[in-house]
Amino acid sequence: MSLRERDKAVNWHPYTQMKTAGDAIPIMRGKGVYLFDDDGNKYIDVVSSWWVTLHGHANPYIAQRVFEQMNSLEQVIFAGFTHEPAIQLSENLLKLLPGNQEKVFYSDNGSTAVEVALKMCIQFAHNQGKEKTKILAFKNAYHGDTFGAMSVSERSIWTKPFGKMLFEVIFIDIPNSENLESLQSQIKNISDEIACFIYEPLVQGAAGMLMYDAERLNELMKFCREQGILMIQDEVFTGFGRTGKLFAADYLSESPDIMCFSKGLTGGTMPMGITTCSGKIFNAFLSDDKYKTLFHGHSFTANPLSCTAALASMELLLKDETLENINLICEKHSKFSQTLKQHSNVENVRQTGTILAWDFKTGHETSYFNEIGKRVYEEFLLRGIVMRPLGNVMYLVPPYCITSGELDFIYKNISEVLDIKI
Ligand SMILES: *Cc1c(COP(=O)(O)O)cnc(C)c1O
């Protein structure tokens, strides 16, 4: 049996209607920006394998570091024990974050990083004898697929079967030049009941790469701080260089109470999530009363291999040549967006750092299930490019090791595909 047949027989793929899905393409190996399939075809991975890959596939430096770590310590219980990779990673990461971030809590992925953040905020109130049950989030938010993370995400086709089981969230508009005052009065009325405000800074990724202004977010954050509302900044997608700066936080002068990381954290090599918090949050759990403890953990909390991969990836990220290449991607995207804006099948061209997105004008109703997305995806695959639209939203989120020539190859193919009547 072929790999494709064997896969069909046993595997259930994410976000995939298995009845109608075509065969999954077996990938035999990866190198840099390329993936190689079982038929010898190669593809440029311009979505960074779901926005995680920073330094390319099978990066030899990260592989070497993880291999060495595997030979000395692969895993240890993180209650009662610790290890250097976790200590070093926390030290290195905190140095890059807003000054108020003091402590690092480890988990396994972006959704768990969000769960931990929500629990910190709800118990923060509880530990002070208050029960706060409402949470503030943006319309179109996406924070993950576990129950808490789903609850704070926009209600959609993805969350529909679970609607009754999700907790109470107040969804507000993204701040713009006109609505700030109305948002403020909306929040002010209920600020005592709000456990926290959670948001994706600058870019709402899964909603379709919706982008908004740092200045406006900063004003809203300032208001929340004044109202005593805790803020969770979900940088699971925007972290580690995606926005052109190391973190979206680098565009803001206000600091959140809690931050969430995953995706690019290990350069896309190992699963891991991180929730960082300020001393104010941490201190609210210090007590002689053992019920004030944060009772949360995962079997693989602070896995030494994942920590080592993250250390190696961050080392690569901070190299001059990586930072220069991030700038190159930003500049080339910006130039190409001018070309895109001229195209009659394109609207809402937008860019934040290394993320370039636009809407494919379809002339009829658009949704996540739009056939356009599927046809565009297949057309790009034939051209050796992995581009996975969100409905009719097309976007580029390349690994940082992509070359100028490879970007030009992608841009050229995009221009050609846009000209075809799809
Ligand atoms: C992807 C994503 C998550 C969820 O991360 P997983 O690792 O897929 O669980 C949470 N928040 C944001 C902003 C994301 O983009």
PDBQT file of the ligand as one rigid body, heavy atoms in Angstrom, charges set to zero:
ROOT
HETATM    1  C1  LIG A 501      -2.548  29.420  16.590  1.00  0.00    +0.000 C 
HETATM    2  C2  LIG A 501      -2.967  30.333  17.657  1.00  0.00    +0.000 A 
HETATM    3  C3  LIG A 501      -3.337  29.859  18.930  1.00  0.00    +0.000 A 
HETATM    4  C4  LIG A 501      -3.438  28.400  19.244  1.00  0.00    +0.000 C 
HETATM    5  O1  LIG A 501      -2.188  27.762  19.218  1.00  0.00    +0.000 OA
HETATM    6  P1  LIG A 501      -2.124  26.174  19.025  1.00  0.00    +0.000 P 
HETATM    7  O2  LIG A 501      -0.685  25.856  19.230  1.00  0.00    +0.000 OA
HETATM    8  O3  LIG A 501      -2.604  25.882  17.640  1.00  0.00    +0.000 OA
HETATM    9  O4  LIG A 501      -2.994  25.575  20.075  1.00  0.00    +0.000 OA
HETATM   10  C5  LIG A 501      -3.640  30.794  19.903  1.00  0.00    +0.000 A 
HETATM   11  N1  LIG A 501      -3.598  32.110  19.646  1.00  0.00    +0.000 NA
HETATM   12  C6  LIG A 501      -3.249  32.604  18.443  1.00  0.00    +0.000 A 
HETATM   13  C7  LIG A 501      -3.189  34.080  18.233  1.00  0.00    +0.000 C 
HETATM   14  C8  LIG A 501      -2.942  31.733  17.394  1.00  0.00    +0.000 A 
HETATM   15  O5  LIG A 501      -2.626  32.218  16.187  1.00  0.00    +0.000 OA
ENDROOT
TORSDOF 0
